[in-house]
Amino acid sequence: MDDAITNWINAAAGRSVFLDSIMMAVTQVGVPAMVLLVALQWWARENRYHIRHAALCAGLSFLLGLAINQIILLFVHRVRPYDAGVTHLQIAPSADWSFPSDHATAAFAIVTAFALQRLPRRAGGFLLLALLVCWSRIYVGTHYLTDILGGALTGVLGAVLVRALYRENSRLDQMATRIL
């Protein structure tokens, strides 16, 4: 079923130069754009220190999620779908294993961090971007659907751990959120 869904999403690749260009751009700049949008939250006018705390949590969640991925990659060596003949690759091949998706981890760490801080509009906006990034990774042929789901799960796990360990208004948080 994983192969079938992945192939179905990737089947649209190569049919429209316009859509291919959009998906390749999203897959390449989607996560950096999300990171930039998180950084821009630092200068929010309303609820400034709470939003700064959420931005810090998003960054820490992103890093922790990627660290979790590196541990998983020590044990799970899943071949990329284009190497398995499931998809047609639209971008340069990747040198690492397929599971879990670092893009999905980063995107969902950001979404979850803002959601856990009860910032629903921001979390919703980031969710739309995250879903687009994740779809693009399958569309361009570099990930299976379950790679995306696994990456999303590690991103959520990273955010939940950060939420449990990094408290708002702690001494460290007050010091960090008062910068600039």
N, C-alpha and C positions, 0 to 999 in steps of 0.2 A: 504494500500500500504506500509506503514511504517513497519507493521508486516511482510509482504511478503518479502520485501527487506532484512530486518534484519534476517529473518529466512533463506533466500537464502545464505547470507554470512556465517552465523553460521552453515549451513548444512555441510560444509566441515570439521568442527571440529570433531575430533574423528576418522577420516579416515586415517590419516597419523601421526604416532608418531613424525616423523621428523618435519613436518609442524606445528603440535601442539606445539612442543617444541620451535620452532622459534617464533610463535605468542605469546606464554606465556612469553617468554623472552622479546620480544618487548613491550608487554603491561606492564611489570613490570619495565624494565630499560630504555624504550624509552625516557620518559620525563627527568629523571635524566641525561641521556646521552646528551640530547639536552641542558640542563642547563650547563653541563660541557663544551660542545662545545662553548656555549655563553661565559662562563668565560674565556676560552682559547683565545677568540678574544682580550682580554685585551693586549696580547703580540703580536699582529699583527705588522708586520714590516712596511707595507705601509699604508699611510693615518691613522696613529695611533690614533690621537685624534677623528677623525670622527668615526672610528670603535669602539673606546671606548664609544663614545656617543651612538652609536647604541646598544652596549651591555647593557649600563645602561638603555636605553629605553626599551630593551627587558625584562630586569628584572622588571622594573616598570610596564610594560604592563602585564606581567605574574601576578604580585601581584594584580593589579587593576582588571584584568579579573576575578581572583578567588574571589575577594571581590564582584564583580557584581554577580557572581554565588551564593554567600551566601545570597544575598538579594533575588534573584529569588527563592532560595530554601525555603525561608520563606512563599512563596505563592504557589509554584508549588510542588506538592507531587506525582511525577510519579513513579509508581512501576517499579522495574527492570524487563527486559524482561524474565529473567529466573524464576522470581516469578509469572509471568503471563503465563508461559508455552509456550512462543514464542521461547526461545532458550535453549540450553543445556550448562550449565555453565562449563567452563574448569579450572577456578581458584577459589580461596576462595571467598565467597559471600561478598558483600559490605554492610556496615551498613547504608549508606545514600541513598537518593533518586536518581533516574536515570537521571533526566533532570536538568540542562545541564551537559555535560561531562566535568569534570575538566581537564582530559587529553587533550581533544580537545582544551579547552580554553588555556591551557599552551602552547601547540604546536603552535597554530595559533597566539597567542600573539607574540611569538618569530618570526615567519615567517613574520608577518605584520610589526613588528618593524623594521626588516632589510629591508623589501621592501620599507617602507616609508622613509628610510634613503638613498634610491637609491643605494643599494648594491645588485644588481640582482643575482650575483653568489652565494653569501652567502644565500640570501633569497631562491633561487632555491634549494640549498642543504638542507636547513631547511624544505622547503616545501615537499621534498621527504620523509624526516624523519617523518614529521607531518602526511602525508597521511598514512604512514605505521603504525604509532601509532594508528591513528583513525580507520583504517581497523582492527587492532588487537583487539581493544576494542569491536567491533561488533563480530568478529570471535570468541573470547573467551566467548561470550554470556552475557557480562555485560552491554551493551548499545544498544539502538535502533539507527537506522540511524539518526532520528531527534534529539536525544540527542547529537550526534556528531555535527550535523549542528548547533544546538543551542549553544553548547560549542565553536565551531569555531567562531560564530557570536560574542559571548561575548569576545573572545580573540581579534578579530579584533576591536571591540568597545574600549576595554582597550588600544590597541595600538594607535588608532586614538585620544583618549583623551590625552594620554601621549604626542603624537606628538604635539597636540594643546597647551599643558600646560608647557612642559619642552623643553625649547629652547636651541639649540646648541649654544655654545660660551657665554651663560649667565654666570654671576659670579659663580653661583652654579655649572654649568656644567664645567667651566674651573677648578674650585677647584677639582671637582670629577675626571675628566679625567686626571689630572696631578699626581694622586696618583700612586706611584711606578714608 
